[in-house]
Amino acid sequence: MIKGELMDKNLKEITWSQFGASIDMLENAIKVCPEEVWGNAPGFYEFWYITYHTLFWLDFYLSESPNNFSPPSPYTLSEFDPEGKLPDRIYTKDELLNYLEYGRKKCRTRISDLTDEESHRHFVFGSIDLSIMELILYNMRHVQHHTAQLNLLLRQKIDSAPRWVKQSKSKLNSE
């Protein structure tokens, strides 16, 4: 492969198909969550906060560099607080669905535009030192991990949770 050439199209489509499915599963959990489960208090184990945490790190790990990351408004860098500061307020379902869509587009673009050279570049932040390609897989696992937590909360609170999604509902190069 020529240095800087786009990565194998099939590999990128497969990666998006699975990462997109993880994002779709997160979206499904958010959409079915009733207000009484969403949470109305600050707390690390509230549905809204687990959702926000997942979306913040999805966004961050898709960034070109950890040094110039800034989440879109109204979100803050509270996730970086070493003492575990929570966001200044509880985010609404609509706000977090908008952040999810932002993350989905960022993810699709990141994978679509990835070159072979870029996939080998390292992303270093705290204890994270991974190639961009491995960071994409790590990020996908993080989304899936917290989506499973949200589905467990739904199962415990309303005895229902969204079904498994085997592939993304959208293709890599579609909107």
Rosetta blueprint (number, residue, H / E / L):
1 M L
2 I L
3 K L
4 G L
5 E L
6 L E
7 M L
8 D L
9 K H
10 N H
11 L H
12 K H
13 E H
14 I H
15 T H
16 W H
17 S H
18 Q H
19 F H
20 G H
21 A H
22 S H
23 I H
24 D H
25 M H
26 L H
27 E H
28 N H
29 A H
30 I H
31 K H
32 V H
33 C L
34 P L
35 E H
36 E H
37 V H
38 W H
39 G L
40 N L
41 A L
42 P L
43 G L
44 F L
45 Y L
46 E L
47 F H
48 W H
49 Y H
50 I H
51 T H
52 Y H
53 H H
54 T H
55 L H
56 F H
57 W H
58 L H
59 D H
60 F H
61 Y H
62 L L
63 S L
64 E L
65 S L
66 P H
67 N H
68 N H
69 F L
70 S L
71 P L
72 P L
73 S L
74 P L
75 Y L
76 T L
77 L L
78 S H
79 E H
80 F H
81 D L
82 P L
83 E L
84 G L
85 K L
86 L L
87 P L
88 D L
89 R L
90 I L
91 Y L
92 T L
93 K H
94 D H
95 E H
96 L H
97 L H
98 N H
99 Y H
100 L H
101 E H
102 Y H
103 G H
104 R H
105 K H
106 K H
107 C H
108 R H
109 T H
110 R H
111 I H
112 S H
113 D H
114 L L
115 T E
116 D H
117 E H
118 E H
119 S H
120 H H
121 R L
122 H E
123 F E
124 V E
125 F E
126 G L
127 S L
128 I E
129 D E
130 L E
131 S E
132 I H
133 M H
134 E H
135 L H
136 I H
137 L H
138 Y H
139 N H
140 M H
141 R H
142 H H
143 V H
144 Q H
145 H H
146 H H
147 T H
148 A H
149 Q H
150 L H
151 N H
152 L H
153 L H
154 L H
155 R H
156 Q H
157 K H
158 I H
159 D L
160 S L
161 A L
162 P L
163 R L
164 W L
165 V L
166 K L
167 Q L
168 S L
169 K L
170 S L
171 K L
172 L L
173 N L
174 S L
175 E L
